[in-house]
Amino acid sequence: MPAFYEVSYNEDGTIESFLPNNPNARPQVKKVIMMDMTGSRYPMKPIVPYIQTVHDRVVLELFRGCARGCRFCQAGIIYRPVREKDLEALKAQAIEIVKNTGHDEISLISLSSSDYSHLNALASYLTSAPELAHVNLSLPSLRIDDFSIELMSKVQDVRKSSLTFAPEAGSQRMRDVINKNISEEDILKGAYEAFMGGWNRVKMYFMLGLPTETEEDVLAIAKLGQDIVNKWFTMPGDMRKQRLQIVLSTSFFIPKPFTPFQWMGQASSDAFLEKSKLINRNINKKNIKYNSHDADTSRIEGVLARGDRKLNKVILKVYQKGARYDAWSEHFDVALWNDAFAESGIDSAFYNERTRELEEILPWDFIDVGVKKSFLHDEFLLASQGETTVNCMEGCTNCGAMCFEGGICYARKA
């Protein structure tokens, strides 16, 4: 309840204090999470519309949270700790939902589906159970590691769709900065094994404008795409009868609250465009298609991501000017936003391009997600030094999520 908190500001627009003005309001509000994923309710009879929808399939949620610790990812922080769903429960849910909906595809979703501890067994069941005959197994964005390739081998006899991987950065230096913890050797080996497994369509997602990024890091995205193409041509000719389709997609990095990069400034729209043009000039368009996110949309997303209550009047004004369905590019009009900022006397660069001081009070500091701000600070410093941190499956980093008394924090001790 925003009205229960009083905010005062310094002359430079930063927050001076954020205090409750109601005796029932707490100085900090701690998140509440569902720890028992197996016992929680799950929609077993989702509505099946008469028209085709984007996600026209059964959705199986494997677990909540993520153990990886990618420093750009807000969801990976705020949904800690990892809480898995029981294997037998997932098997039963798959059969029942397919029976209730008639869908011919099952999608395994989570923040990092490859990390589900029973994924191999689940994939084997979903591709062999008589009740699921002719049902396709859909693999979401995966890490290119050996376990993911092993999983792919289990869907050889089912309709293949394109594979999607998210290296996020082209150079190893940049992947270390964001704590992606995957090497170029892993990427090329994974792509080759995917090609050998029968896939010829691969999508790769990257981000531009990451902290400490250089021109060399940007060009590394184009180079990595070409290296993957070169891997394709090392296969025997009889295995290359289909046309290779590599899609490189870049979005623009937006610093998010509750991440180690929450203090970082976002690149300007002009800088974003220059980076995407640089990639476009350096890719081999014969085998690689390049897609880039809109820079103006990313700028607005950046403002809203780390804004405070002063943005209320901007949002109201842009609505009054006719802005609707802005997530759809054909409806988005950046001029409406620019006018709303100007009329409200607010500089958008204050929110998205400005680098915050580590001691600054942030608009979301009154929310306790379990992960300590000191941990985010330490990760910020490690990122600036290009050092990585182990994931939760390999060791505890004392992030603070153990306060919820469950999940992977305690499973590792068992």
KETITOR-521919 format. One line per field, with one value per residue (C-alpha): residue in three letters; chain; x, y, z. Coordinates in steps of 0.25 Angstrom, whole numbers, plus 5000, padded with zeros to 4 digits. Example, Ala and Ser with C-alpha at 12.3 -4.5 7.8 and 13.67 -1.06 7.14 Angstrom:
BEGIN
aa (ala/ser)
ch (A/A)
east (5049/5055)
north (4982/4996)
up (5031/5029)
END
This chain:
BEGIN
aa (met/pro/ala/phe/tyr/glu/val/ser/tyr/asn/glu/asp/gly/thr/ile/glu/ser/phe/leu/pro/asn/asn/pro/asn/ala/arg/pro/gln/val/lys/lys/val/ile/met/met/asp/met/thr/gly/ser/arg/tyr/pro/met/lys/pro/ile/val/pro/tyr/ile/gln/thr/val/his/asp/arg/val/val/leu/glu/leu/phe/arg/gly/cys/ala/arg/gly/cys/arg/phe/cys/gln/ala/gly/ile/ile/tyr/arg/pro/val/arg/glu/lys/asp/leu/glu/ala/leu/lys/ala/gln/ala/ile/glu/ile/val/lys/asn/thr/gly/his/asp/glu/ile/ser/leu/ile/ser/leu/ser/ser/ser/asp/tyr/ser/his/leu/asn/ala/leu/ala/ser/tyr/leu/thr/ser/ala/pro/glu/leu/ala/his/val/asn/leu/ser/leu/pro/ser/leu/arg/ile/asp/asp/phe/ser/ile/glu/leu/met/ser/lys/val/gln/asp/val/arg/lys/ser/ser/leu/thr/phe/ala/pro/glu/ala/gly/ser/gln/arg/met/arg/asp/val/ile/asn/lys/asn/ile/ser/glu/glu/asp/ile/leu/lys/gly/ala/tyr/glu/ala/phe/met/gly/gly/trp/asn/arg/val/lys/met/tyr/phe/met/leu/gly/leu/pro/thr/glu/thr/glu/glu/asp/val/leu/ala/ile/ala/lys/leu/gly/gln/asp/ile/val/asn/lys/trp/phe/thr/met/pro/gly/asp/met/arg/lys/gln/arg/leu/gln/ile/val/leu/ser/thr/ser/phe/phe/ile/pro/lys/pro/phe/thr/pro/phe/gln/trp/met/gly/gln/ala/ser/ser/asp/ala/phe/leu/glu/lys/ser/lys/leu/ile/asn/arg/asn/ile/asn/lys/lys/asn/ile/lys/tyr/asn/ser/his/asp/ala/asp/thr/ser/arg/ile/glu/gly/val/leu/ala/arg/gly/asp/arg/lys/leu/asn/lys/val/ile/leu/lys/val/tyr/gln/lys/gly/ala/arg/tyr/asp/ala/trp/ser/glu/his/phe/asp/val/ala/leu/trp/asn/asp/ala/phe/ala/glu/ser/gly/ile/asp/ser/ala/phe/tyr/asn/glu/arg/thr/arg/glu/leu/glu/glu/ile/leu/pro/trp/asp/phe/ile/asp/val/gly/val/lys/lys/ser/phe/leu/his/asp/glu/phe/leu/leu/ala/ser/gln/gly/glu/thr/thr/val/asn/cys/met/glu/gly/cys/thr/asn/cys/gly/ala/met/cys/phe/glu/gly/gly/ile/cys/tyr/ala/arg/lys/ala)
ch (A/A/A/A/A/A/A/A/A/A/A/A/A/A/A/A/A/A/A/A/A/A/A/A/A/A/A/A/A/A/A/A/A/A/A/A/A/A/A/A/A/A/A/A/A/A/A/A/A/A/A/A/A/A/A/A/A/A/A/A/A/A/A/A/A/A/A/A/A/A/A/A/A/A/A/A/A/A/A/A/A/A/A/A/A/A/A/A/A/A/A/A/A/A/A/A/A/A/A/A/A/A/A/A/A/A/A/A/A/A/A/A/A/A/A/A/A/A/A/A/A/A/A/A/A/A/A/A/A/A/A/A/A/A/A/A/A/A/A/A/A/A/A/A/A/A/A/A/A/A/A/A/A/A/A/A/A/A/A/A/A/A/A/A/A/A/A/A/A/A/A/A/A/A/A/A/A/A/A/A/A/A/A/A/A/A/A/A/A/A/A/A/A/A/A/A/A/A/A/A/A/A/A/A/A/A/A/A/A/A/A/A/A/A/A/A/A/A/A/A/A/A/A/A/A/A/A/A/A/A/A/A/A/A/A/A/A/A/A/A/A/A/A/A/A/A/A/A/A/A/A/A/A/A/A/A/A/A/A/A/A/A/A/A/A/A/A/A/A/A/A/A/A/A/A/A/A/A/A/A/A/A/A/A/A/A/A/A/A/A/A/A/A/A/A/A/A/A/A/A/A/A/A/A/A/A/A/A/A/A/A/A/A/A/A/A/A/A/A/A/A/A/A/A/A/A/A/A/A/A/A/A/A/A/A/A/A/A/A/A/A/A/A/A/A/A/A/A/A/A/A/A/A/A/A/A/A/A/A/A/A/A/A/A/A/A/A/A/A/A/A/A/A/A/A/A/A/A/A/A/A/A/A/A/A/A/A/A/A/A/A/A/A/A/A/A/A/A/A/A/A/A/A/A/A/A/A/A/A/A/A/A/A/A)
east (5000/5008/5000/5005/5019/5025/5036/5045/5055/5069/5071/5077/5064/5070/5062/5066/5057/5046/5038/5025/5014/5004/5006/5002/5012/5025/5039/5041/5031/5036/5032/5023/5026/5020/5031/5023/5022/5017/5006/5002/4989/4992/4982/4978/4967/4972/4962/4964/4959/4953/4964/4978/4987/5002/5004/4995/5001/5001/5010/5018/5025/5037/5041/5041/5054/5068/5081/5090/5092/5092/5095/5085/5074/5063/5055/5067/5068/5054/5049/5060/5061/5059/5047/5045/5033/5032/5035/5023/5014/5019/5016/5002/4999/5004/4995/4983/4985/4987/4974/4966/4971/4974/4987/4998/5010/5016/5025/5034/5036/5044/5055/5066/5058/5071/5074/5062/5069/5059/5059/5065/5055/5043/5047/5048/5034/5028/5033/5030/5017/5005/4996/5005/5007/5008/5010/5022/5032/5035/5049/5049/5062/5073/5087/5097/5103/5104/5092/5083/5089/5086/5071/5070/5074/5061/5052/5058/5045/5037/5034/5046/5045/5056/5065/5067/5079/5083/5098/5094/5108/5118/5131/5136/5140/5126/5120/5128/5124/5109/5113/5107/5117/5117/5129/5131/5135/5122/5114/5121/5121/5106/5103/5110/5103/5090/5093/5098/5084/5077/5074/5077/5069/5076/5072/5082/5079/5088/5088/5095/5099/5103/5112/5127/5123/5133/5133/5141/5130/5119/5126/5128/5113/5115/5127/5121/5109/5119/5127/5114/5112/5126/5122/5111/5120/5129/5118/5118/5111/5100/5096/5095/5083/5074/5077/5084/5076/5083/5076/5084/5074/5079/5071/5076/5081/5072/5077/5066/5064/5069/5080/5095/5094/5083/5093/5097/5093/5086/5092/5085/5076/5087/5097/5088/5085/5100/5103/5092/5097/5111/5106/5097/5109/5118/5109/5109/5095/5095/5094/5090/5078/5079/5068/5069/5059/5054/5063/5052/5044/5056/5058/5044/5045/5058/5051/5039/5048/5055/5045/5038/5025/5028/5026/5011/5008/5016/5008/4995/4999/5003/4990/4982/4989/4984/4995/4989/4995/5009/5016/5011/5021/5010/5003/5016/5018/5030/5026/5015/5024/5034/5023/5018/5032/5034/5020/5023/5036/5043/5056/5056/5071/5071/5064/5071/5084/5089/5099/5094/5103/5104/5099/5087/5073/5066/5051/5050/5058/5046/5043/5051/5052/5061/5074/5082/5086/5100/5101/5096/5107/5118/5113/5114/5128/5132/5125/5134/5146/5141/5140/5130/5122/5118/5103/5094/5096/5111/5112/5105/5108/5101/5091/5081/5070/5073/5063/5052/5056/5054/5057/5071/5077/5074/5073/5088/5090/5082)
north (5000/5012/5022/5015/5020/5034/5037/5049/5053/5059/5071/5063/5054/5042/5036/5042/5033/5023/5021/5016/5026/5016/5007/4995/4996/4989/4996/4984/4975/4960/4952/4939/4927/4913/4903/4890/4890/4876/4879/4892/4893/4893/4895/4881/4886/4899/4905/4901/4913/4911/4919/4916/4922/4925/4914/4904/4892/4886/4893/4885/4894/4886/4895/4909/4917/4916/4911/4918/4932/4940/4954/4960/4952/4957/4945/4936/4945/4948/4933/4927/4916/4905/4897/4884/4877/4862/4853/4844/4857/4862/4849/4848/4863/4861/4850/4856/4870/4863/4855/4867/4877/4868/4876/4869/4876/4877/4888/4887/4900/4906/4917/4906/4893/4886/4887/4878/4867/4856/4862/4850/4841/4850/4852/4837/4835/4846/4840/4826/4826/4819/4830/4841/4834/4845/4856/4865/4869/4883/4888/4902/4911/4902/4902/4896/4886/4870/4868/4876/4868/4855/4860/4863/4849/4844/4852/4846/4839/4851/4863/4872/4887/4898/4898/4911/4914/4926/4929/4943/4949/4946/4946/4938/4951/4956/4943/4943/4957/4953/4939/4931/4920/4914/4913/4915/4900/4896/4905/4899/4885/4886/4892/4881/4870/4876/4876/4862/4859/4864/4878/4889/4901/4907/4921/4928/4939/4950/4963/4976/4987/4978/4985/4987/4983/4987/4987/4974/4967/4972/4966/4953/4951/4951/4942/4932/4931/4928/4918/4911/4911/4905/4894/4890/4889/4879/4869/4858/4863/4853/4859/4873/4870/4881/4895/4901/4912/4920/4932/4942/4950/4962/4969/4981/4980/4986/4987/4981/4982/4972/4968/4971/4981/4989/5000/5001/5011/5006/5009/5020/5017/5022/5013/5001/5004/5006/4992/4985/4991/4987/4972/4973/4978/4967/4954/4945/4947/4934/4925/4934/4943/4954/4960/4972/4977/4992/5002/5012/5001/4996/5011/5011/4998/5002/5014/5006/4995/5004/5015/5021/5027/5040/5032/5031/5044/5040/5027/5034/5045/5035/5027/5040/5043/5030/5020/5005/4992/4997/4983/4982/4989/4994/5001/5007/5021/5027/5041/5040/5035/5047/5057/5051/5052/5066/5070/5064/5070/5057/5053/5038/5037/5039/5026/5017/5023/5028/5019/5019/5020/5007/5014/5020/5017/5009/5010/4995/4994/4993/4979/4967/4956/4948/4950/4960/4973/4971/4958/4966/4977/4966/4960/4974/4975/4961/4965/4977/4968/4958/4947/4936/4930/4915/4912/4907/4892/4893/4901/4911/4925/4930/4939/4939/4930/4920/4928/4921/4908/4899/4896/4894/4901/4889/4878/4880/4877/4865)
up (5000/4995/5003/5016/5013/5012/5003/5003/4993/4992/4983/4972/4972/4979/4991/5004/5013/5011/5024/5028/5033/5038/5050/5043/5032/5033/5029/5021/5014/5013/5001/5003/4995/4992/4997/4994/4979/4978/4988/4982/4973/4958/4947/4941/4932/4926/4916/4902/4893/4879/4872/4871/4882/4883/4894/4889/4897/4911/4920/4931/4942/4947/4958/4963/4965/4958/4963/4953/4958/4945/4949/4939/4943/4953/4953/4957/4969/4974/4972/4980/4986/4975/4979/4970/4967/4970/4957/4959/4961/4947/4940/4945/4942/4928/4925/4931/4925/4911/4913/4918/4906/4894/4892/4884/4890/4904/4908/4920/4926/4937/4938/4935/4931/4928/4943/4948/4955/4949/4935/4928/4934/4931/4917/4915/4921/4913/4900/4903/4911/4902/4907/4901/4887/4876/4887/4884/4895/4894/4899/4904/4904/4909/4913/4903/4912/4911/4919/4910/4898/4905/4907/4892/4888/4895/4885/4872/4868/4871/4862/4863/4864/4865/4877/4885/4893/4901/4902/4905/4901/4890/4897/4908/4916/4915/4919/4931/4935/4935/4942/4930/4933/4920/4910/4895/4895/4901/4891/4879/4884/4888/4874/4867/4875/4872/4857/4858/4865/4853/4856/4846/4852/4863/4870/4879/4888/4893/4900/4895/4905/4916/4927/4923/4908/4897/4882/4882/4891/4881/4869/4876/4875/4860/4860/4869/4860/4848/4857/4858/4843/4841/4851/4842/4830/4837/4837/4826/4814/4814/4828/4822/4812/4819/4819/4831/4838/4849/4855/4864/4872/4881/4892/4899/4913/4924/4938/4948/4962/4972/4963/4964/4952/4959/4961/4946/4936/4923/4910/4902/4890/4880/4886/4885/4870/4867/4874/4866/4853/4856/4857/4845/4836/4841/4839/4828/4823/4814/4826/4838/4840/4850/4858/4868/4878/4877/4884/4888/4894/4902/4907/4912/4918/4925/4931/4937/4942/4952/4953/4966/4969/4962/4949/4952/4945/4933/4932/4933/4923/4913/4915/4913/4900/4895/4897/4897/4895/4895/4896/4881/4872/4863/4874/4881/4879/4886/4883/4893/4903/4900/4901/4914/4920/4916/4921/4934/4936/4937/4930/4926/4926/4941/4943/4932/4928/4942/4950/4964/4976/4984/4997/4990/4995/4984/4982/4984/4996/5005/4999/5005/4995/5004/4996/5003/4997/5002/4993/4981/4985/4985/4972/4966/4970/4965/4951/4950/4952/4942/4953/4953/4965/4966/4965/4976/4972/4973/4986/4995/4993/5005/4997/5008/5002/5013/5022/5015/5021/5009/4995/4989/5001/5010/4999/4998/5012/5012)
END
